[in-house]
Amino acid sequence: MKKILLVDDDVDLVEINRDYLLTKGYSVVTALNGRDGIKTALEEKPDLVVLDVMMTDVGEGFEVARALRENVKTRSIPILMLTGVNREHGFNLVVGPDETWNPVDEFLDKPVTHEELLKKISQMLGE
C-alpha cells in the first residue's frame, strides 16, 4: 500500500482528500503546516508528498520542498505541489517545477478534482 503525505493548512481539504485517497487504497498521513510536514516526511517516509504553497507563511510550501530535497532521507520522495494562489489572489502565474527555487516533480492549480488528483498521483507513482 502506497503512503501519501498531505501537507496543507486547509483542514477541510485535507480531510476530504485523505478520505478520498483512503477509498482508493492509499495509506494517508497528514500535516497542517510546513514544519510538521517535514517532520512527518522524516518519520513516515511517504511514497509521495502532496504539498500546498501558502500555509502559515506565504510561500511556505516552496521552503518545505527545498528542505525535503536537501535532506538525504527525503530527497527522492516525489512532490506534487498544489496551490490556489491564482484563484485566491487573482494572479495568472504560471509556476512550475524548478531545480532550485521550486524543486517539485509536478504542479497543479487548485481547485483540482479528485479525479485529476488521483490521475496525477497514479502517474507520479508509476501505477
C-alpha positions in Angstrom: 0.0 0.0 0.0 1.5 3.3 -1.1 1.7 6.1 1.5 0.7 9.7 0.7 1.6 12.7 2.9 -0.9 15.6 2.5 0.6 18.9 3.7 -2.0 21.8 3.7 -3.4 24.2 6.3 -6.9 23.8 5.0 -8.3 21.2 7.4 -11.4 20.5 5.4 -9.5 20.0 2.2 -7.0 17.7 3.9 -9.8 15.6 5.4 -11.7 15.4 2.1 -8.6 14.4 0.1 -7.5 11.9 2.8 -10.9 10.2 2.9 -10.9 10.0 -0.9 -7.4 8.6 -1.2 -8.2 6.1 1.5 -11.1 4.8 -0.6 -8.7 4.4 -3.5 -6.4 2.1 -1.4 -3.7 4.5 -0.3 -2.3 4.9 3.2 -2.5 8.6 4.1 -0.8 10.8 6.7 -1.3 14.5 7.1 0.3 17.7 8.3 -1.3 21.2 8.7 1.9 23.2 8.3 5.3 23.1 6.8 7.3 22.3 9.9 5.0 19.3 10.7 5.1 18.3 7.0 8.9 18.0 7.2 8.8 16.1 10.5 6.1 13.7 9.2 8.0 13.1 6.0 11.1 12.1 8.0 9.1 9.9 10.4 6.7 8.3 8.0 8.8 8.0 4.8 5.8 8.5 2.4 5.9 7.4 -1.2 4.7 10.8 -2.3 4.1 14.3 -0.8 1.1 16.5 -1.9 2.2 20.0 -0.8 0.3 23.3 -0.6 2.2 26.6 -1.3 0.6 29.1 1.1 0.2 27.9 4.6 1.3 29.6 7.8 3.6 31.8 5.7 3.2 32.9 2.1 5.4 30.6 0.1 5.9 28.1 2.9 5.5 25.2 0.5 8.5 26.3 -1.5 10.6 26.3 1.7 9.3 22.8 2.6 10.1 21.5 -0.9 13.6 22.8 -0.7 14.1 21.3 2.8 12.8 17.9 1.7 15.2 18.0 -1.3 18.2 19.0 0.9 17.7 16.1 3.3 19.2 12.8 2.2 16.3 10.9 3.9 13.6 12.7 1.9 15.4 13.8 -1.2 14.0 11.1 -3.5 10.3 11.4 -2.4 8.2 12.8 -5.3 6.5 16.1 -4.5 3.2 17.2 -6.1 2.6 20.9 -5.4 -0.9 22.3 -5.2 -1.8 25.9 -4.9 -4.8 28.2 -5.1 -2.6 31.4 -5.4 -4.0 32.3 -8.8 -7.6 31.8 -7.7 -7.2 33.4 -4.2 -5.3 36.5 -5.3 -6.4 37.0 -8.9 -3.0 36.2 -10.3 -2.3 34.5 -13.6 1.0 33.0 -12.5 2.5 30.0 -14.3 4.7 28.4 -11.7 6.2 25.0 -12.3 8.9 22.7 -11.1 12.4 24.3 -10.9 15.5 22.6 -9.5 16.5 25.3 -7.1 13.6 27.6 -6.3 10.7 25.1 -6.5 12.2 21.6 -6.6 9.0 19.7 -7.0 8.1 17.0 -9.6 4.6 18.2 -10.6 2.5 21.3 -10.1 -1.4 21.6 -10.1 -3.5 24.7 -9.6 -6.4 24.4 -7.1 -9.2 23.7 -7.4 -8.4 20.2 -8.6 -11.0 17.5 -8.8 -10.5 14.2 -7.1 -10.1 12.5 -10.4 -7.4 14.9 -11.5 -5.5 14.5 -8.2 -5.8 10.7 -8.4 -4.6 10.6 -12.0 -1.6 12.8 -11.2 -0.7 10.7 -8.1 -1.0 7.5 -10.1 1.2 8.8 -12.8 3.8 10.0 -10.3 3.9 6.7 -8.5 4.1 4.8 -11.8 0.8 3.0 -11.3 
